[in-house]
Each structure stands twice: as structure tokens, then as C-alpha cells.
């Protein structure tokens, strides 16, 4: 079995080892060593990366069959004796996040009685799943304050393997989920008696909580009876602060206010924007109303003779319009204003530009008996598409913009036949 040097010294980044096996792992060259400082993916923590000789270590996994540590490489190794170098920046970042998770999980238990039921650590962020929901903003602040107090006190954090007979005596935060050798990570308590946190863990950790740096909860999300919390520690928390501070200062400069006045400025501008949108909507409605009136007076007319006890003639106004760049929503509103007039049919289209579809909107006043759904379906087929809707209002579309006018002419002819 591979000797795991990272258990004894997580700060070890250079070591020598001998190759005991060469193999292929998912198509890449790989080796097993007699000893390694490379941490394999496991326990919610990603693997280390670095170099073995001249080859980059791109993945590290524990083989299920015999617990050997497999080092997946960018190229095959020729020598049997190699020098290994662990990427310290990545390793220390993961140590900060993982130790920070232990502190944060214990703080959730102490401050709000919420237990950790899941943990995920990636290269960008870390999350905790907690068995309580909801958690208020005040709850999260209390937990965050407690966790950072533990960091500032620079308490000892140490890992050790314990004999089986000692395990039942440990104040474990979470019951053991496996059998076999147990490695415990302790974070020192305030009275140097009971620990602040005691958990079974095989990951790599810092020696003092002060090395974790700031712990920042960045977001929370309720998931049924649980809450998922996203957090950052150390260098990640600082980078997050720097990025967000840059955004705040840029916005403050844009709005010509101090950064503390930004919320008021944003609220004020949001109110102004809402009022501007209302005014724009009123203006649009007025323009559409005026346009609809003008179109109705310029409409084509059909004379429909109704037979019965005495034949009567009725005039139907047919408004046809083909537009470039108008939205389907605009056509809808325009059609609705046209058909408030009796004996009126609106056949409107917007011609698509480039790869955009063309759209049809057909509508009729309630006093006419003609099916707009059937009419728009036939017209949509002409432009290579589909359509449908209610008897008094229907929409459709298709990609062949050059045939839109032809589709409206065809709809006008079909309408004339149906009304007659």
C-alpha cells in the first residue's frame, strides 16, 4: 500500500519515491508510487496537482480494489525513481477551505443548532448542506461572526489516527460512517478541554486556525427542509472582496456618489426607471391608438351581401400591414385596437431580418363569423411555418420573409371568399 506522506505533514511539497506500477488510467499514463505527498480526491476535497519528474500530475485517485494511490500523468515516466513536487498554492488553498469548513460546521451547531449533512469543495467555491431551514440573515451573521472569532484566536488544529478503543470516547460532531482506522481532526476549544470541533476526516488541514484567513458566507439557498450555504475562506474570500469592492467603487463613480450612498442612489434610479417605463407605455399606447385609427380609415373594404328575408349589404374593413422590425407584441396590441371597430379584420405581419422569423397576427371584431385560426394557419404555411389560435385572434410565423406579402394577399382572398 502506498505510504501517504500528507497524513504526517500536509505542508510537505517535495519528496522522492519509487514507481511500483505503471498503468493506463482512462487513456492516460499513470503510476503507483511506494510513497506520495499527493492527496487523492476524496472526502469532499479535490486532488492535488503538481509534477512527478517532468510529467504533470493531472489527477490523483484512490483505486478501490487495493487503496493504492494512482497518479494520472500528462506523459509516461521513464525512470523508476522520481522526485515529486506538489502545487503548494493549490494545496494551501484547499487546506484553508477544508479547515474553514470544519470551523463553519461547528459554528452552525453552536450558534443555530444546524448540523452539516453535506459538503462539497471545488476549485472555485465550497458549500455546506445543513439540516435546518430556513436560516435568516441574522442566523448567518451569528455563525459567520463565531467562525471568524475562532480564526482570530489562532487555535490549534491537529490531525491524528486514534485506536479503536478510543473512538467511543471522542466528542465527534458527526457519527462515523465507516469502519477501520479513524483519523480525527481536532480544533482546540476555548478551555483547552473539550474541542471546538472534533470530526473524522482524511483531508489536509492547516495547523492553526489563523492560517484559514477570513471566512465569508456568500450566499444561502433553501432546499426543502435543508439549507445550502456557499462560503469562501482565506485567499478566495479576499479575491471575492476585491472583485466586489471594485464593482462597488465603479458604480459609485458612475453614479457620482459615495459607496455608502449607493443603495439610496440605486433605489432612487429604480423608481425613476419604473416611472419612465410607465410614461413610455402610455406614449406607446397613445401612438398605437392613433396609428390604429389612421389604419382603419385607410382600410381596404369588402362588401358582403347577406341573404335572408331581404338581402342586405355590409361593409367589412380589412387592414393589411407588413412591417420591418416590429415585435410580435406590438402587432398584437395594434390588432386589438383595430378590432374594437365593428366589421373589422386585421391582417398584420412583421418581416424577419436576417435569420429571424417573420410573424403574422390576424384578428377580427366579434360581430364577424370567420375563423382567424384557420386563416393564419394557411398563411403561415406559405412562409414555411405554422400558426393557430382562437376564432377571433391567431398568430403564426415562418422563416421565408420574402413571401410575407404573398401570404397576406392569399389571406385577403380567402377572407373574401369566406365572408361571401
Buried (B, 14 or more C-beta within 10 A) or exposed (E): EBBBBBBEEBBBBEBEBEBEEEEEBEEBBBBBBEBBBBBBEEBBBBBBBBBBBEBBBBBBBBBEEEEBBBBBBEEEBEEEEBEBBBBBEBBBBBBBBBBBBBBBBBBBBBBBEBBBEEBBBEEEBBBBBBBBBEBEEEBBEBBBEBBBEBBEEEBEBEBEEBEEEEEEEBEBBBEEEEEEEBBBBBBBBEEEEEBBBBBBBBBBBBBBBBBBBBBBBBEBEEEEEBBBBBBBBBBBBBEBEEEEEEEEEEBBEEBEBEEEEBEEBEEEEEEEEEEEEEEEEEEEEEEBBEBBEEBBEEBEEBEBEEEEEEEEEBEBBBBBBBBEEBEBEBBBBBBBBBBEBEBBBBBBBBBBEEEEBBBBBBBBBEEBEBBBBBBBBBBBBBBBBEBEBEBBBBBBBBEBBEBBEEBBBBBBEBBBEBBE
